[in-house]
Amino acid sequence: MDVKEITEIVELVSQLYAEKFDIERDANWFILKLQEEVGELIQSYLMLIGKARTKGKSAEEIQIEFRKEVADVFCHVLLLANFYGVDLEKEMDAKWLSRRKELRLNWQRETAPASSSALTNAANSHASDKEALEEQEERDQR
């Protein structure tokens, strides 16, 4: 399943939820509901790490709740993006996935044997990688 398919399903579930509980899903609802879910995630995380009362829940129940809250936050991010017409796949590609080449090159440098020619090549490669990254960051800021 891809992001668009998941979003369509989450959207339908959210619409049913809103109808059942007579909730108007307006711009405020989308952002505030996300904030509510982030708060619940933080609460379950604090339980998970022993920084909040467990409310009588077992360690396994807390783990399960934490995973569910992560999913809730993810789904509400999808809903918010969908409401505002944000193409998450496009935006993730531009902001995150476009960095794959840089990461791959950095990983290769870290794992390559250190010969003098390899070090020279790595230094030259690093300089051009850095220039490419700076150009990408400038494009992102525009």
C-alpha positions as CSV (number, residue, x, y, z in Angstrom):
1,M,0.0,0.0,0.0
2,D,1.3,3.5,-0.8
3,V,0.7,6.8,1.0
4,K,-2.2,7.8,-1.2
5,E,-4.0,4.5,-0.6
6,I,-3.5,4.7,3.1
7,T,-4.7,8.3,3.2
8,E,-7.9,7.4,1.3
9,I,-8.7,4.7,3.9
10,V,-7.8,6.9,6.8
11,E,-10.0,9.7,5.4
12,L,-13.0,7.3,5.1
13,V,-12.5,6.1,8.7
14,S,-12.2,9.7,9.9
15,Q,-15.4,10.7,8.0
16,L,-17.3,7.9,9.6
17,Y,-16.0,8.9,13.1
18,A,-17.0,12.5,12.5
19,E,-20.5,11.4,11.4
20,K,-21.0,9.1,14.3
21,F,-20.0,11.7,16.9
22,D,-21.4,14.7,15.0
23,I,-18.0,16.4,14.6
24,E,-17.3,19.1,12.1
25,R,-13.9,18.4,10.6
26,D,-12.8,22.0,9.8
27,A,-9.3,23.5,9.6
28,N,-9.1,23.9,13.4
29,W,-10.2,20.3,14.0
30,F,-7.5,18.8,11.8
31,I,-4.6,20.6,13.5
32,L,-6.0,20.5,17.0
33,K,-6.8,16.8,16.7
34,L,-3.2,16.2,15.6
35,Q,-2.1,18.1,18.7
36,E,-4.3,16.0,20.9
37,E,-2.9,12.8,19.4
38,V,0.7,14.0,19.9
39,G,-0.1,14.7,23.5
40,E,-1.4,11.2,23.9
41,L,1.7,9.8,22.3
42,I,3.9,11.8,24.7
43,Q,1.9,10.5,27.6
44,S,2.3,6.9,26.5
45,Y,6.0,7.5,25.9
46,L,6.4,8.9,29.4
47,M,4.8,5.7,30.8
48,L,7.0,3.6,28.6
49,I,10.2,5.2,30.0
50,G,9.0,5.2,33.6
51,K,8.5,9.0,33.8
52,A,4.7,8.9,34.3
53,R,2.3,6.8,36.3
54,T,1.2,3.7,34.6
55,K,-2.4,3.8,35.6
56,G,-2.3,0.2,36.5
57,K,-1.2,-0.9,33.0
58,S,1.3,-3.7,32.4
59,A,4.5,-3.1,30.5
60,E,3.0,-5.0,27.6
61,E,-0.2,-2.8,27.6
62,I,2.0,0.3,27.7
63,Q,4.0,-0.9,24.7
64,I,0.8,-1.7,22.8
65,E,-0.6,1.8,23.7
66,F,2.6,3.5,22.5
67,R,2.5,1.8,19.2
68,K,-1.2,2.7,18.7
69,E,-0.5,6.3,19.5
70,V,2.3,6.4,17.0
71,A,-0.2,5.2,14.4
72,D,-2.8,7.8,15.5
73,V,-0.3,10.6,15.0
74,F,0.7,9.2,11.6
75,C,-2.9,9.0,10.5
76,H,-3.7,12.5,11.7
77,V,-0.7,13.8,9.8
78,L,-2.2,12.1,6.7
79,L,-5.6,13.7,7.4
80,L,-4.0,17.2,7.9
81,A,-2.0,16.9,4.7
82,N,-5.0,15.6,2.8
83,F,-7.2,18.5,4.0
84,Y,-4.7,21.1,2.8
85,G,-3.9,19.3,-0.4
86,V,-0.3,18.5,0.5
87,D,1.2,15.8,-1.7
88,L,3.1,14.0,1.0
89,E,5.0,11.7,-1.5
90,K,6.2,14.7,-3.5
91,E,7.1,16.7,-0.4
92,M,8.9,13.7,1.3
93,D,10.8,13.1,-1.9
94,A,11.9,16.8,-2.1
95,K,12.7,17.2,1.6
96,W,13.9,13.7,2.7
97,L,14.4,11.2,0.0
98,S,16.4,13.5,-2.3
99,R,19.2,13.1,0.3
100,R,19.6,9.4,-0.4
101,K,22.6,10.0,-2.8
102,E,24.4,12.0,-0.2
103,L,23.8,9.4,2.5
104,R,24.9,6.6,0.3
105,L,28.1,8.5,-0.6
106,N,28.8,9.2,3.1
107,W,28.2,5.6,4.0
108,Q,30.6,4.4,1.3
109,R,33.3,6.8,2.5
110,E,32.9,5.6,6.1
111,T,33.2,1.9,5.0
112,A,35.8,2.2,2.3
113,P,39.4,1.1,3.0
114,A,41.6,4.1,3.7
115,S,44.3,4.3,1.0
116,S,45.9,7.6,0.0
117,S,44.1,7.6,-3.4
118,A,40.8,6.6,-1.7
119,L,41.2,9.5,0.8
120,T,42.0,12.0,-2.0
121,N,39.0,10.8,-4.0
122,A,36.8,10.9,-0.9
123,A,37.9,14.5,-0.1
124,N,37.1,15.5,-3.7
125,S,33.8,13.7,-3.6
126,H,32.9,15.2,-0.3
127,A,33.5,18.7,-1.6
128,S,31.2,18.2,-4.6
129,D,28.6,16.4,-2.4
130,K,28.7,19.4,0.0
131,E,28.2,21.8,-2.9
132,A,25.2,19.7,-4.2
133,L,23.7,19.6,-0.7
134,E,24.0,23.4,-0.3
135,E,22.4,23.9,-3.8
136,Q,19.5,21.6,-2.7
137,E,19.1,23.4,0.5
138,E,18.9,26.8,-1.3
139,R,16.2,25.3,-3.6
140,D,14.3,24.0,-0.6
141,Q,14.3,27.5,1.0
142,R,12.9,29.1,-2.2
